[in-house]
């Protein structure tokens, strides 16, 4: 935990002195469709993940769906941010588990009802830990959800620019 707290303090100090370096373009993820609805997503340094959709919408169910990966990203980001916050506050959280679940309505994604959103209707972040004061755990969890870039992007719904490039 000391290593984490020291790294965060050093990063904060650096960015206070070099504000112009705080903003940047995130690393890209590029998806290509391989077979049916199965996609390979690649990123920098050999990062890769595969997705597929369930058979009910024409996929093979051979890999996690993109929606599940969103929940996985939220869960891992919140757990990471909770660990960072606990380290900065010099608190110990043991046995931390963060589960993200959501409610959806397939009428949105399948274009059956235009009044129904395609994405989750509500998302729940469930946090469990051993031997931590409930008030401490709540404070750290709330801070983590507020500072997690993944939950922030979902909650704030940042603009999306679509650029189409037709290959010759």
C-alpha positions in Angstrom: 0.0 0.0 0.0 2.9 2.4 0.7 4.2 1.9 -2.9 0.7 2.9 -4.2 0.4 5.9 -2.0 3.9 7.1 -2.9 3.3 6.6 -6.6 0.0 8.6 -6.4 1.7 11.4 -4.5 4.5 11.6 -7.0 2.1 11.7 -9.9 0.0 14.4 -8.3 3.1 16.5 -7.6 4.4 16.1 -11.1 1.1 17.1 -12.7 0.7 20.1 -10.4 4.0 21.3 -11.9 3.3 20.2 -15.5 -0.4 20.8 -16.0 0.0 20.7 -19.8 0.9 17.0 -19.6 -2.3 16.0 -17.7 -4.4 15.9 -20.8 -3.7 13.4 -23.6 -5.2 11.1 -26.2 -5.9 7.7 -24.7 -4.6 4.6 -26.4 -6.8 3.3 -29.1 -8.7 0.0 -29.3 -9.3 -1.3 -32.8 -12.0 -4.0 -33.4 -12.2 -6.2 -36.5 -15.0 -8.7 -37.2 -13.6 -12.1 -37.7 -16.5 -14.6 -37.9 -20.2 -13.7 -37.6 -20.4 -11.3 -34.7 -17.0 -12.4 -33.2 -14.6 -9.5 -32.9 -10.9 -9.2 -32.2 -10.0 -6.0 -30.4 -6.3 -5.0 -30.3 -4.5 -2.2 -28.6 -0.9 -1.1 -27.8 1.8 -3.4 -26.4 0.0 -6.6 -27.5 -3.3 -5.9 -25.7 -6.1 -8.0 -27.1 -9.6 -9.2 -26.2 -12.2 -11.1 -28.2 -16.0 -10.5 -28.0 -19.0 -12.2 -29.4 -22.7 -11.9 -29.0 -25.1 -14.5 -27.7 -26.8 -16.9 -30.1 -30.2 -15.1 -29.6 -29.0 -12.2 -31.7 -26.9 -14.2 -34.2 -23.6 -14.7 -32.4 -22.0 -17.9 -31.2 -21.6 -16.9 -27.6 -18.0 -17.9 -27.9 -16.6 -14.9 -26.0 -17.8 -12.2 -23.6 -20.2 -9.6 -25.1 -19.1 -6.0 -25.3 -21.7 -5.1 -22.7 -20.2 -7.6 -20.3 -16.7 -6.1 -21.0 -18.1 -2.7 -20.1 -19.3 -4.0 -16.7 -15.9 -5.8 -16.3 -14.2 -2.5 -17.0 -16.4 -0.7 -14.5 -15.8 -3.3 -11.8 -12.0 -3.5 -12.2 -11.7 0.3 -12.4 -13.7 0.8 -9.2 -11.7 -1.9 -7.4 -8.5 -0.2 -8.6 -9.6 3.2 -7.5 -10.8 1.9 -4.1 -7.4 0.4 -3.6 -5.7 3.7 -4.6 -7.9 5.7 -2.3 -7.4 3.3 0.6 -3.6 3.5 0.1 -3.7 7.3 0.1 -5.8 7.4 3.3 -3.6 4.7 4.9 -6.6 2.3 5.3 -6.4 -1.4 4.8 -9.2 -3.1 2.7 -8.9 -6.9 2.7 -10.8 -9.2 0.5 -12.2 -6.5 -1.7 -14.6 -7.6 -4.4 -16.5 -5.2 -6.7 -19.4 -6.6 -8.8 -21.1 -4.5 -11.4 -24.5 -5.5 -12.7 -27.0 -3.7 -14.8 -30.6 -3.9 -16.1 -31.2 -3.7 -19.8 -34.1 -3.9 -22.2 -33.4 -5.7 -25.5 -36.1 -3.7 -27.3 -33.6 -0.8 -27.5 -30.6 -2.7 -29.0 -32.9 -4.5 -31.4 -34.7 -1.3 -32.6 -38.1 -2.5 -31.5 -39.0 0.6 -29.4 -37.3 3.9 -30.0 -38.2 5.1 -26.5 -36.0 2.3 -24.9 -32.3 3.0 -24.7 -29.9 0.5 -26.3 -27.6 0.6 -23.2 -28.2 -0.2 -19.6 -31.2 1.3 -17.9 -29.5 1.3 -14.4 -26.2 0.0 -13.2 -25.4 -1.2 -9.6 -21.9 -1.3 -8.1 -21.8 -3.9 -5.2 -18.8 -3.7 -2.9 -17.7 -6.3 -0.4 -14.7 -6.4 1.9 -13.5 -8.0 5.0 -12.9 -6.2 8.3 -13.5 -2.7 7.1 -15.7 -0.2 8.9 -18.9 0.2 6.8 -18.6 4.0 6.9 -15.0 3.9 5.6 -15.9 1.4 2.9 -18.8 3.5 1.8 -16.7 6.7 1.7 -13.9 5.0 -0.3 -16.4 3.3 -2.7 -18.2 6.6 -3.3 -14.9 8.3 -4.0 -13.8 5.5 -6.3 -17.0 5.6 -8.4 -16.7 9.4 -8.7 -13.1 9.2 -9.8 -13.1 6.0 -12.0 -12.7 7.1 -15.6 -15.0 4.2 -16.8 -17.9 5.0 -14.5 -17.4 8.7 -15.2 -17.6 8.1 -19.0 -20.8 6.1 -18.6 -22.5 8.5 -16.1 -21.4 11.7 -17.9 -22.0 10.3 -21.4 -19.2 12.1 -23.2 -19.7 13.1 -26.8 -18.9 10.5 -29.5 -17.6 11.7 -32.9 -18.0 9.2 -35.7 -15.4 9.4 -38.5 -15.9 7.2 -41.6 -13.0 6.3 -43.8 -13.8 4.3 -47.0 -10.8 2.2 -48.1 -9.9 2.6 -51.8 
